[in-house]
Amino acid sequence: MRTEEELKIDSLSDSDRSGRTSLVEIKEFIDCHYKEALSIGQLARMANICPKYFVDLFKKTFGQTTIDYLTHVRMNHAKRYLAESDDRLRDIAQRVGYKDEFYFSRIFKKKVGMSPSEYARNSRQLIAACSSSIIGQLVALNVVPAAAPLDAKWTPYYYNAYHSEIKSRLKLTSPYPDSRFEENIEQLFRAKPDVIIGMDHLGPEEVTKLEHIAPTLIVPSHAGWRKQLESIATFLNKEEQAQSWIEQYERRVQYARSRMRQVVGSESIVALRIYGQSLYAYGNRGLKEVLYQDLQLKEACGLDTMRNQQITLDDLQRINPDRILIAVCPEATSRRYWLALQHSAIWQTLRAVARGSVYMISSDPWFEYSALAVTRMLDEALLLFTGDSPNGVLDKSHGESFAT
């Protein structure tokens, strides 16, 4: 049985007939009015409760005090201004709600771990990313690299969002060094980055060439995205941003998992891929982590998805999943096979097909592994399976990881 205090918290989940403003709405009010002189008394009156009870409820609901949350919002906006403008410190302080620039500097150093001027210098580092997954890690740290592989077809999200900001565009390379790496070396020499970040599929000779250009961090591919993000954050002095992203992701998972239990329950899921004239039971690291670990959905058994096992329609009929995710390679042969598959008799008998529970997914973001990619997968899975349209990740926001 829930306690009286928990019931009181629930009573503040929505605006009620008495004109009371919910805690969520008050939090959103802080997000919008952070530059104003807000007080506990003012916010408590909005909630129609006494200040002491408001302070306790806010901390219990959101895990931090009202003042800490207001400071957090102000610091995030200050970091964006410091990174993206040449405004005077006095102007930035006033823009985020502080009349005294010296007090603002003390608060900033206490919360961020460095002075505003140090942060501005660090944030303006020219950073080169040697793979698209590194872009996804950097964006989670509120960083857009100066050099990175971009391609309108294979990395459409990054291309559309950041093509005007990533001035030096590297070639996309396979997981194994090839001739395109030499082209990228020449490009990086011209770009003159302050630091370079790459994955460990690069061999010792390739890493040595990168190190001759700038200090280089090689990220271990076997590590989980959280460890990779923390490693990059330590290299760039952005540990706070990494922790903030991870914490917000975990909160998002809790909500999405709850919704999935309501809508999907114990129904079985399988991910498929069509390549050429063949059907594969598909699985990659990010997809499996998001669907089967974070969301705790039930994977249809009997298929070796991590090996991308080729299967037949008879195999698929045997496991007969409740829901199917399917990725079709964007070339003519694969598309023709997909059209033919939809008209086959066995396909029509599948439970997922009969229920209308077949969902198309694309390589972007489902084939990538990064902090940003798994967050986009989480939001897309929630939208596909439940119809919820989460606020999700802001496409071009540096300072706020998630929309509020």
C-alpha positions in Angstrom: 0.0 0.0 0.0 1.3 3.4 -0.9 2.1 6.0 1.8 0.1 9.2 2.3 3.1 11.2 1.0 3.2 9.2 -2.2 -0.5 9.8 -2.7 0.1 13.5 -2.2 2.8 13.5 -4.8 0.5 11.8 -7.3 -2.1 14.5 -6.5 0.4 17.0 -7.9 1.0 15.1 -11.2 -1.6 17.2 -13.1 -3.2 20.6 -12.7 -6.4 20.2 -10.7 -9.6 22.2 -10.4 -8.3 24.3 -7.6 -5.9 26.0 -9.9 -2.9 24.2 -8.5 0.1 24.0 -10.9 1.7 20.5 -11.1 5.4 20.0 -10.2 6.1 19.1 -13.8 4.6 22.4 -15.0 6.7 24.2 -12.3 9.8 22.5 -13.6 8.9 23.6 -17.1 8.3 27.1 -15.8 11.9 27.1 -14.4 13.2 25.9 -17.8 11.6 28.9 -19.5 12.1 31.6 -16.8 15.6 30.6 -15.5 16.9 34.1 -16.2 14.4 35.7 -13.8 14.7 36.2 -10.0 12.7 33.1 -9.0 12.0 32.3 -5.4 10.8 29.3 -3.5 7.9 31.3 -2.2 6.8 32.2 -5.7 7.0 28.6 -6.9 5.3 27.2 -3.8 2.4 29.6 -4.4 2.0 28.3 -7.9 1.7 24.8 -6.4 -0.7 26.1 -3.8 1.3 24.5 -1.0 3.6 25.8 1.8 7.2 26.5 0.9 8.6 23.8 3.2 6.4 21.1 1.7 7.1 22.3 -1.8 10.9 22.0 -1.2 10.5 18.4 0.1 8.1 17.4 -2.7 10.3 18.8 -5.5 13.4 17.0 -4.2 11.5 13.7 -3.7 10.0 14.0 -7.2 13.1 15.1 -9.2 16.0 13.9 -7.1 17.4 17.4 -6.5 16.5 20.6 -4.8 14.7 23.4 -6.6 17.7 25.7 -6.3 20.1 23.0 -7.6 17.8 22.4 -10.5 17.6 26.1 -11.3 21.4 26.4 -11.1 21.7 23.4 -13.3 19.5 24.9 -16.0 21.4 28.3 -15.7 24.8 26.6 -16.0 23.7 24.6 -19.1 22.7 27.8 -20.9 25.8 29.6 -19.7 28.0 26.8 -21.2 26.2 27.1 -24.5 26.8 30.9 -24.6 30.5 30.4 -23.6 31.0 27.8 -26.3 29.2 29.6 -29.1 29.6 33.3 -28.6 32.3 35.9 -27.8 30.0 37.8 -25.4 31.5 39.4 -22.3 31.2 37.4 -19.1 29.1 40.1 -17.6 26.5 39.8 -20.4 26.4 36.0 -20.2 26.0 36.2 -16.4 23.0 38.5 -16.7 21.5 36.5 -19.6 21.3 33.4 -17.3 20.0 35.2 -14.3 23.0 36.5 -12.3 23.5 40.3 -11.8 27.0 39.8 -10.3 29.5 38.3 -12.8 31.9 37.4 -10.0 29.3 35.5 -8.1 28.3 33.8 -11.4 32.0 32.8 -11.9 32.2 31.3 -8.4 29.0 29.3 -8.9 30.1 28.2 -12.4 33.5 26.9 -11.2 31.9 25.1 -8.2 29.4 23.3 -10.5 31.4 22.7 -13.6 34.9 22.3 -12.1 36.6 25.1 -14.1 36.2 28.8 -14.6 34.0 30.2 -17.3 37.1 31.4 -19.2 38.7 27.9 -19.0 35.5 26.3 -20.2 35.3 28.7 -23.1 38.8 27.8 -24.2 38.2 24.1 -23.8 34.9 24.1 -25.6 36.5 25.8 -28.6 38.9 23.0 -29.2 39.0 21.8 -32.8 38.0 18.1 -32.4 38.3 15.5 -35.2 36.1 12.4 -35.1 37.3 9.4 -37.2 33.9 7.6 -37.3 30.2 8.4 -37.3 29.7 6.7 -33.9 32.2 9.1 -32.4 30.1 12.0 -33.7 27.2 10.4 -31.7 29.3 10.4 -28.5 30.5 14.0 -29.0 27.0 15.4 -29.6 26.0 13.8 -26.3 28.7 15.9 -24.7 27.4 19.1 -26.4 30.3 19.1 -28.9 30.2 19.2 -32.7 33.5 18.1 -34.2 35.3 20.3 -36.7 36.2 17.3 -38.8 34.2 14.1 -39.2 32.9 11.6 -41.8 29.7 12.8 -43.3 27.6 11.3 -46.0 24.1 12.3 -47.1 23.1 8.6 -47.7 24.9 6.7 -44.9 24.8 9.3 -42.1 21.7 11.4 -42.9 21.0 12.5 -39.4 24.5 14.0 -38.8 24.6 15.3 -42.4 21.3 17.1 -42.1 21.9 18.4 -38.6 25.6 19.4 -38.8 26.8 19.7 -42.3 27.2 23.5 -42.0 29.2 23.1 -38.8 31.5 20.2 -39.7 33.8 22.0 -42.1 36.3 19.2 -42.8 34.4 16.2 -44.1 36.2 12.9 -43.9 35.5 9.8 -46.0 33.5 7.0 -44.4 35.8 4.1 -43.9 35.1 0.4 -43.3 36.0 -1.2 -40.0 39.3 -2.1 -41.6 41.9 0.4 -42.9 41.8 1.1 -46.6 42.9 3.7 -49.1 40.3 6.2 -47.8 42.2 6.4 -44.6 45.1 8.0 -46.4 42.7 10.6 -47.9 41.5 11.3 -44.4 45.0 11.8 -43.1 45.6 14.4 -45.7 42.3 16.1 -44.8 43.2 16.1 -41.1 46.6 17.7 -41.8 44.8 20.5 -43.5 42.1 20.8 -40.8 44.8 21.1 -38.0 42.6 19.7 -35.2 43.6 20.2 -31.5 42.7 16.6 -30.7 41.6 13.4 -32.6 39.3 10.7 -31.5 39.0 7.3 -33.2 38.0 3.7 -32.6 40.4 0.8 -32.1 39.7 -0.8 -35.5 42.6 1.4 -36.6 46.0 -0.4 -36.7 49.2 0.8 -34.9 50.5 2.5 -38.1 47.3 4.4 -38.6 47.2 5.6 -35.0 50.8 6.7 -35.2 49.9 8.9 -38.3 47.1 10.4 -36.3 49.3 11.1 -33.3 51.7 13.0 -35.6 48.8 15.4 -36.3 47.4 15.9 -32.8 46.9 14.2 -29.4 44.8 11.2 -30.2 42.4 9.1 -28.1 41.6 5.6 -29.3 38.2 4.4 -27.9 37.9 0.6 -27.3 35.1 -0.8 -29.4 34.4 -3.6 -26.9 33.4 -1.2 -24.2 29.7 -0.2 -23.7 28.6 3.1 -25.0 28.5 4.5 -21.4 32.2 3.6 -20.9 33.1 5.0 -24.3 31.3 8.2 -23.5 33.0 8.5 -20.1 36.4 7.9 -21.7 35.9 10.6 -24.3 34.5 13.0 -21.6 37.6 12.5 -19.5 39.8 13.2 -22.5 37.9 16.4 -23.2 37.3 17.5 -19.5 33.5 17.0 -19.9 32.8 14.5 -17.2 29.7 16.4 -16.0 28.1 16.4 -19.4 28.6 12.6 -19.8 27.1 11.9 -16.4 24.1 14.2 -17.1 23.5 12.4 -20.4 23.7 8.9 -18.8 21.4 9.9 -15.9 18.8 11.4 -18.3 18.9 8.3 -20.5 18.3 6.0 -17.5 15.3 8.1 -16.5 14.0 7.9 -20.1 14.4 4.1 -20.0 12.4 3.8 -16.8 9.4 5.7 -18.5 9.7 3.8 -21.8 10.0 0.4 -20.0 6.8 1.1 -18.1 4.9 2.0 -21.2 6.2 -1.1 -23.0 4.9 -3.3 -20.2 1.5 -1.7 -20.6 1.4 -2.1 -24.4 3.7 -4.9 -25.4 3.7 -7.0 -22.2 5.3 -10.5 -22.8 4.8 -10.5 -26.6 7.8 -11.8 -28.6 10.0 -9.6 -30.8 12.3 -10.4 -33.7 14.4 -8.1 -35.8 15.0 -9.0 -39.4 17.1 -7.7 -42.3 16.7 -8.1 -46.0 19.9 -8.0 -48.0 19.7 -9.0 -51.7 17.4 -12.0 -52.0 17.9 -13.3 -48.5 16.3 -12.8 -45.1 18.4 -12.6 -42.0 17.6 -12.7 -38.3 19.3 -9.4 -37.4 20.9 -8.2 -34.2 23.6 -5.7 -33.4 24.9 -4.4 -30.1 22.8 -1.2 -29.9 19.6 -2.9 -31.1 19.9 -5.7 -28.6 20.8 -3.5 -25.7 17.9 -1.1 -26.3 15.2 -3.7 -27.0 16.1 -6.6 -24.8 18.2 -5.1 -21.9 16.9 -1.5 -21.4 13.3 -2.1 -22.5 13.3 -5.7 -21.3 11.2 -6.9 -24.3 11.0 -10.6 -25.0 13.3 -11.7 -27.9 11.8 -14.5 -30.0 13.9 -17.5 -29.3 15.4 -20.0 -31.8 17.4 -17.6 -33.9 21.1 -16.5 -33.6 20.6 -12.8 -34.2 24.0 -11.7 -33.2 25.5 -13.7 -36.0 23.0 -12.3 -38.5 21.8 -15.8 -39.3 20.3 -16.3 -42.7 16.8 -17.8 -42.3 13.9 -19.1 -44.4 10.2 -18.2 -44.2 9.7 -21.7 -42.7 12.1 -20.7 -39.9 10.2 -17.5 -39.3 6.9 -19.3 -39.4 8.2 -21.8 -36.8 9.0 -19.1 -34.2 6.0 -17.0 -35.3 6.8 -13.7 -33.4 4.2 -11.3 -32.1 6.0 -8.3 -33.5 8.6 -7.9 -36.2 11.2 -5.1 -36.9 12.5 -5.2 -40.4 15.3 -3.3 -42.1 15.5 -3.4 -45.9 18.8 -2.5 -47.6 18.3 0.5 -49.8 19.1 -1.1 -53.2 17.0 -2.5 -56.0 17.4 -6.3 -55.4 16.6 -6.0 -51.7 13.5 -3.9 -52.4 12.2 -6.3 -55.0 12.6 -9.2 -52.6 10.8 -7.2 -49.9 7.8 -6.6 -52.2 7.7 -10.2 -53.2 7.9 -11.3 -49.6 4.9 -9.3 -48.6 2.8 -11.2 -51.1 4.0 -14.7 -50.1 1.5 -17.0 -48.5 3.7 -17.9 -45.6 4.4 -14.3 -44.8 0.6 -13.6 -44.7 0.1 -16.3 -42.1 2.6 -14.9 -39.6 1.0 -13.6 -36.4 2.8 -10.3 -36.5 1.7 -9.7 -40.1 -1.9 -10.5 -39.3 -1.9 -8.1 -36.4 -0.4 -5.3 -38.3 2.7 -5.4 -36.0 5.5 -5.2 -38.6 7.7 -2.1 -38.2 10.1 -0.8 -40.8 13.4 0.5 -39.3 16.4 2.1 -41.1 20.1 1.9 -40.7 20.0 5.3 -39.1 20.0 5.0 -36.1 19.6 1.3 -35.7 23.0 0.2 -37.1 25.0 2.7 -35.1 26.4 2.4 -31.6 26.8 5.6 -29.6 25.1 7.5 -26.8 23.0 9.5 -29.3 22.1 6.5 -31.4 20.8 4.4 -28.6 18.8 7.3 -27.3 17.2 7.8 -30.7 16.5 4.0 -30.9 14.8 4.2 -27.5 12.6 7.0 -28.6 11.8 5.4 -32.0 10.9 2.0 -30.3 8.6 3.9 -28.0 6.9 5.6 -30.9 6.6 2.4 -33.0 5.3 0.1 -30.3 3.1 2.5 -28.2 2.4 5.4 -30.5 3.9 7.8 -27.9 5.8 10.7 -29.4 8.5 11.5 -26.9 10.1 14.9 -26.7 13.3 13.0 -27.4 16.7 14.4 -28.3 17.0 17.9 -29.5 18.5 17.8 -33.0 20.8 20.8 -32.5 20.9 21.6 -28.8 24.2 22.0 -27.1 23.6 22.4 -23.4 20.4 20.4 -23.0 20.5 16.7 -23.7 16.8 16.1 -23.9 13.8 18.3 -24.7 12.0 19.4 -21.6 
